[in-house]
Amino acid sequence: MTASVIIPMAPAHVPQISELERATFSAPWDEAAIRAELDNPLSLWLVAANGEDVLGYVGSQTVFEDTDILNVAVKPAARRRGIAETLLRALEQRLILNGAQRITLEVRISNAPALALYEKLGYVRVGLRRSYYEKPREDALILQKRLLCRTSDACPYKTEKERV
Ligand SMILES: CC(C)(COP(=O)(O)OP(=O)(O)OC[C@H]1O[C@@H](n2cnc3c(N)ncnc32)[C@H](O)[C@@H]1OP(=O)(O)O)[C@@H](O)C(=O)NCCC(=O)NCCS
């Protein structure tokens, strides 16, 4: 198991995130766009770091109570060790504290590892966007997860009971 900590993205992480974006996605975020997220008050990006090394990251933006996950990636050599799951759970905890109530994301319909990850974490399929992706052209599944606070201590807004 690779030891890693989950921390907010910092300027020093940006070049490695950019490199992993380019190695992973056919339409990667460029370095300037990732760096701009550091100053975006709507954005929260978390990094799984082992010392100076970025093993994985998740990027998100939240408008009012709705969060979009923009991207998630883990270095090939560090996959299947729970890093993406830990990143997503850490993101959820922070979003709950900030009052977010729902996470939405798109995923390529053929991306079995990502679909397995999201479904393990309780995301459900709520829609399909035809030909959403390019390079290669492919449909996107839209997945959502409703965030519920289990105790009033964990959530400054509404608890699960109060929301019913
Ligand atoms: C998808 C991705 C982020 C998963 O990262 P990871 O750190 O390897 O995932 P984890 O080890 O946390 O796996 C958690 C769960 O996801 C599922 N999962 C992850 N990879 C899987 C695979 N290759 N095959 C099947 N299930 C997989 C499993 O349910 C796993 O739980 P388990 O270990 O108890 O079986 C990684 O494969 C990746 O970076 N892929 C390329 C980028 C990408 O597709 N991002 C998503 C875009 S929407």
The ligand as a Tripos MOL2 file, in Angstrom:
@<TRIPOS>MOLECULE
LIG
   48    50     1     0     0
SMALL
NO_CHARGES

@<TRIPOS>ATOM
      1 C1        -11.1240    5.2150  -12.2110 C.3       1 LIG1
      2 C2         -9.8870    5.4530  -11.3420 C.3       1 LIG1
      3 C3         -9.8570    6.9170  -10.8780 C.3       1 LIG1
      4 C4         -9.9650    4.5180  -10.1170 C.3       1 LIG1
      5 O1         -8.8880    4.8330   -9.2600 O.3       1 LIG1
      6 P1         -8.3110    3.7650   -8.2120 P.3       1 LIG1
      7 O2         -7.5200    4.5190   -7.1880 O.co2     1 LIG1
      8 O3         -7.6210    2.6860   -8.9300 O.co2     1 LIG1
      9 O4         -9.6500    3.1930   -7.5660 O.3       1 LIG1
     10 P2         -9.7840    2.5300   -6.1190 P.3       1 LIG1
     11 O5         -8.6100    1.6450   -5.8710 O.co2     1 LIG1
     12 O6        -10.0850    3.5820   -5.1150 O.co2     1 LIG1
     13 O7        -11.0480    1.5970   -6.3370 O.3       1 LIG1
     14 C5        -12.2500    1.7710   -5.5980 C.3       1 LIG1
     15 C6        -13.3190    0.8900   -6.2400 C.3       1 LIG1
     16 O8        -13.5030    1.2660   -7.6020 O.3       1 LIG1
     17 C7        -13.7340    0.0900   -8.3960 C.3       1 LIG1
     18 N1        -12.6400   -0.0620   -9.3500 N.ar      1 LIG1
     19 C8        -11.5470    0.7250   -9.4720 C.ar      1 LIG1
     20 N2        -10.7910    0.3090  -10.5110 N.ar      1 LIG1
     21 C9        -11.4010   -0.7590  -11.0390 C.ar      1 LIG1
     22 C10       -11.0910   -1.6190  -12.1280 C.ar      1 LIG1
     23 N3         -9.9800   -1.4480  -12.8950 N.pl3     1 LIG1
     24 N4        -11.9660   -2.6240  -12.4310 N.ar      1 LIG1
     25 C11       -13.0850   -2.7930  -11.7020 C.ar      1 LIG1
     26 N5        -13.4340   -2.0150  -10.6200 N.ar      1 LIG1
     27 C12       -12.5940   -1.0080  -10.3130 C.ar      1 LIG1
     28 C13       -13.8220   -1.0600   -7.4360 C.3       1 LIG1
     29 O9        -15.1740   -1.1730   -7.0120 O.3       1 LIG1
     30 C14       -12.9550   -0.5790   -6.2790 C.3       1 LIG1
     31 O10       -13.3000   -1.1440   -5.0570 O.3       1 LIG1
     32 P3        -12.6000   -2.5370   -4.5920 P.3       1 LIG1
     33 O11       -11.1200   -2.2630   -4.6060 O.co2     1 LIG1
     34 O12       -13.1510   -2.7610   -3.2270 O.co2     1 LIG1
     35 O13       -12.9790   -3.5600   -5.6320 O.co2     1 LIG1
     36 C15        -8.5800    5.1020  -12.1220 C.3       1 LIG1
     37 O14        -8.7380    3.8450  -12.7430 O.3       1 LIG1
     38 C16        -8.2040    6.1300  -13.1800 C.2       1 LIG1
     39 O15        -7.4890    7.1010  -12.9050 O.2       1 LIG1
     40 N6         -8.6990    5.9230  -14.4020 N.am      1 LIG1
     41 C17        -8.4270    6.8530  -15.5110 C.3       1 LIG1
     42 C18        -9.1490    8.1630  -15.3270 C.3       1 LIG1
     43 C19       -10.6440    7.9960  -15.2570 C.2       1 LIG1
     44 O16       -11.2360    7.1730  -15.9230 O.2       1 LIG1
     45 N7        -11.2720    8.8270  -14.4090 N.am      1 LIG1
     46 C20       -12.7120    8.8630  -14.2550 C.3       1 LIG1
     47 C21       -13.2890    9.7920  -15.2670 C.3       1 LIG1
     48 S1        -15.0560    9.9440  -15.0490 S.3       1 LIG1
@<TRIPOS>BOND
     1     1     2 1
     2     2     3 1
     3     2     4 1
     4     2    36 1
     5     4     5 1
     6     5     6 1
     7     6     7 2
     8     6     8 1
     9     6     9 1
    10     9    10 1
    11    10    11 2
    12    10    12 1
    13    10    13 1
    14    13    14 1
    15    14    15 1
    16    15    16 1
    17    15    30 1
    18    16    17 1
    19    17    18 1
    20    17    28 1
    21    18    19 ar
    22    18    27 ar
    23    19    20 ar
    24    20    21 ar
    25    21    22 ar
    26    21    27 ar
    27    22    23 1
    28    22    24 ar
    29    24    25 ar
    30    25    26 ar
    31    26    27 ar
    32    28    29 1
    33    28    30 1
    34    30    31 1
    35    31    32 1
    36    32    33 2
    37    32    34 1
    38    32    35 1
    39    36    37 1
    40    36    38 1
    41    38    39 2
    42    38    40 1
    43    40    41 1
    44    41    42 1
    45    42    43 1
    46    43    44 2
    47    43    45 1
    48    45    46 1
    49    46    47 1
    50    47    48 1
@<TRIPOS>SUBSTRUCTURE
     1 LIG1         1 GROUP 0 **** ****
